[in-house]
Amino acid sequence: MKALVTYYSDTGNTKKLAEAIYEGIKEAKKDIMPIAEVGAVDEYDVLFCGFPVQARSVPGKVASFIKKLPEGTNIAFFATHGSMRGGELAVEAFYAANQLAASLNILGTFGCRGQVKDSIIESLMKKAEHKPWAQEAQSAAGHPDQGDLEDAGAFANAMITKVRSL
Ligand SMILES: Cc1cc2nc3c(=O)[nH]c(=O)nc-3n(C[C@H](O)[C@H](O)[C@H](O)COP(=O)(O)O)c2cc1C
């Protein structure tokens, strides 16, 4: 059993989650690297693919990566987002990821909040249509926190158990 944890992260939140997932994988060989460094994936039994939710969706670089994966690849998605856990913006992004991965074997998804850069919140606050979102995003400060990282580790193990049962 060999797992690859790969991620894209602008400000480090998704990278933290990736590291917690990597640490959480027990009794399996494992690698961790940014998406930009991934070559062939045939040696892996499962991929954990992480991204920050951007504009309610998957960042372009991550979308291209997902689209190029071999058919039937076992994949688990994880993401950080400024909006509330389980909220519309995060759900839409996972929906987009699942659509991109239509030919893959999706094992599960994990999301938690991720602190939003002050500069982003300030610029969003100035536009009436973005203000509600910017206000919601403020309470993501301090995330991912210890609890989020522990949940991510548990998610990692649940996914590994799932692959073993295939
Ligand atoms: C350009 C941009 C767009 C974003 N759009 C959303 C969004 O639509 N919904 C959301 O919940 N968070 C959004 N965020 C917040 C990020 O998803 C959040 O801060 C995330 O944790 C950043 O992860 P990173 O540090 O790995 O880059 C956005 C952030 C940026 C920079």
The ligand as a MOL file (V3000), in Angstrom:
LIG
                    3D

  0  0  0     0  0            999 V3000
M  V30 BEGIN CTAB
M  V30 COUNTS 31 33 0 0 0
M  V30 BEGIN ATOM
M  V30 1 C -8.4870 34.4160 -4.5640 0
M  V30 2 C -9.1460 33.7260 -3.3900 0
M  V30 3 C -10.4620 33.3080 -3.5240 0
M  V30 4 C -11.0970 32.6550 -2.4490 0
M  V30 5 N -12.3860 32.2070 -2.6060 0
M  V30 6 C -12.9960 31.5380 -1.5760 0
M  V30 7 C -14.3330 31.0220 -1.7350 0
M  V30 8 O -14.9830 31.1490 -2.7710 0
M  V30 9 N -14.8850 30.3850 -0.6810 0
M  V30 10 C -14.2230 30.1990 0.5000 0
M  V30 11 O -14.7910 29.6000 1.4060 0
M  V30 12 N -12.9450 30.6610 0.6820 0
M  V30 13 C -12.3270 31.3140 -0.3310 0
M  V30 14 N -11.0380 31.7970 -0.1730 0
M  V30 15 C -10.3470 31.5500 1.1080 0
M  V30 16 C -9.3770 30.3810 1.0260 0
M  V30 17 O -10.0280 29.2390 0.5250 0
M  V30 18 C -8.8300 30.0380 2.4340 0
M  V30 19 O -8.2320 31.1370 3.0410 0
M  V30 20 C -7.8470 28.8720 2.3280 0
M  V30 21 O -7.6560 28.3330 3.6020 0
M  V30 22 C -6.4830 29.2920 1.7660 0
M  V30 23 O -5.6710 28.1460 1.7130 0
M  V30 24 P -4.1070 28.1990 1.4190 0
M  V30 25 O -3.4530 28.8770 2.5930 0
M  V30 26 O -3.7170 26.7660 1.3430 0
M  V30 27 O -3.8960 28.9290 0.1510 0
M  V30 28 C -10.3940 32.4550 -1.2200 0
M  V30 29 C -9.0730 32.9060 -1.1120 0
M  V30 30 C -8.4500 33.5350 -2.1730 0
M  V30 31 C -7.0310 33.9880 -2.0080 0
M  V30 END ATOM
M  V30 BEGIN BOND
M  V30 1 1 1 2
M  V30 2 1 2 3
M  V30 3 2 2 30
M  V30 4 2 3 4
M  V30 5 1 4 5
M  V30 6 1 4 28
M  V30 7 2 5 6
M  V30 8 1 6 7
M  V30 9 1 6 13
M  V30 10 2 7 8
M  V30 11 1 7 9
M  V30 12 1 9 10
M  V30 13 2 10 11
M  V30 14 1 10 12
M  V30 15 2 12 13
M  V30 16 1 13 14
M  V30 17 1 14 15
M  V30 18 1 14 28
M  V30 19 1 15 16
M  V30 20 1 16 17
M  V30 21 1 16 18
M  V30 22 1 18 19
M  V30 23 1 18 20
M  V30 24 1 20 21
M  V30 25 1 20 22
M  V30 26 1 22 23
M  V30 27 1 23 24
M  V30 28 2 24 25
M  V30 29 1 24 26
M  V30 30 1 24 27
M  V30 31 2 28 29
M  V30 32 1 29 30
M  V30 33 1 30 31
M  V30 END BOND
M  V30 END CTAB
M  END
